[in-house]
Amino acid sequence: MHMNRKSAVVMVIAMLSATLAHAQQKYPTKPIRLVVAFTAGGTPDTLARLLAPRLSETFGQAIVIENRPGAGGTLAANIVAKAAPDGYTLLATSPAFAVTAALQPSLPYDPLKDFSGVSNIGYSTTGLVVAPSLGIKSAKELIAFGHAQPGKLLFGSAGAGSATHINAERFRSAAGLKAVHVGFKGQPEFLIEIIAGRVHFGMAGLGPSLGLIKDGRLLLLAAVPSRTPLFPDVPALSEVLPGAGRDGSQMWLAPAGTPRAILQQLSREVARALSVPEVKERLLSVAFHIAPSTPEETDRMLRSDITAFNKVVVDAGLRPR
């Protein structure tokens, strides 16, 4: 009798373990919603649309991309923060997520407590760009031009608190320029304004601006964080202004409380998708640096980015000390 009871307990435990394992293996059983914090054509959107088909093929479920631009990415972040932590709602964001956390102490969500890292995707080469019609040929000429007309230069970004905004503020501060910020919904929008001459310069991801640069509608004056093989004669911004660095990383996040096994599964599949030769070739062609990470590494990177940007926004005078 004792042995029969013991065997029954062992059998029940085995059945429960098999049931749990089967439940884990079944994820996902429905489409995954990927909320992109910026407009179509920006770097987070481009990455999402590049990786989504590979992940969909692996998972056997659709990856539904939903662009929710606005408020420097906080609109999309708030949607995901309040979503069910079940792995079916993810956030594709840019360095703007960490920048906004540094700029705005009172957000409708906690950037660390309300999110769990899925994976870092990597980081973009950023370019200081102007319209050729401005008549500026180098970063040094732009700085001199700005000093000669204090307060009259306008620079565009993908919205207050976006990475493009902070990058431009960092450049403006380091160069000692008095310039006025004009925010738009995304990178494509402010690049159009630069081409039209209504905005004088901006710091844009090389991916969204590459075609415009090659077509001669935009002029690349400097690259961040380093020179790119695509434009080997264009200097790094650090060669003109020592200390200039990259703006942060493109990341995918999930609501806090998402099961660790699901986060790890997503992270592995993102890394696998990024290793596909066609994907690697596409990203390298726009000078994007691929750097996938585990959920734990993503959490640490996010915390580090927020700490670093806290210093940047204070030094730039964007938030009181």
Secondary structure, 3 states (H helix, E strand, C coil): CHHHHHHHHHHHHHHHHHHHHHHHHCCCCCCEEEEECCCCCCHHHHHHHHHHHHHHHHHCCCEEEEECCCHHHHHHHHHHHCCCCCCCEEEEECCHHHHHHHHCCCCCCCCCCCEEEEEEEEEECEEEEECHHHCCCCHHHHHHHHHHCCCCEEEEECCCCCHHHHHHHHHHHHHCCCEEEEECCCHHHHHHHHHHCCCCEEEEEHHHHHHHHHCCCCEEEEEECCCCCCCCCCCEHHHHCCCCCCCCCEEEEEECCCCHHHHHHHHHHHHHHHCCHHHHHHHHCCCEEECCCCHHHHHHHHHHHHHHHHHHHHHCCCCCC
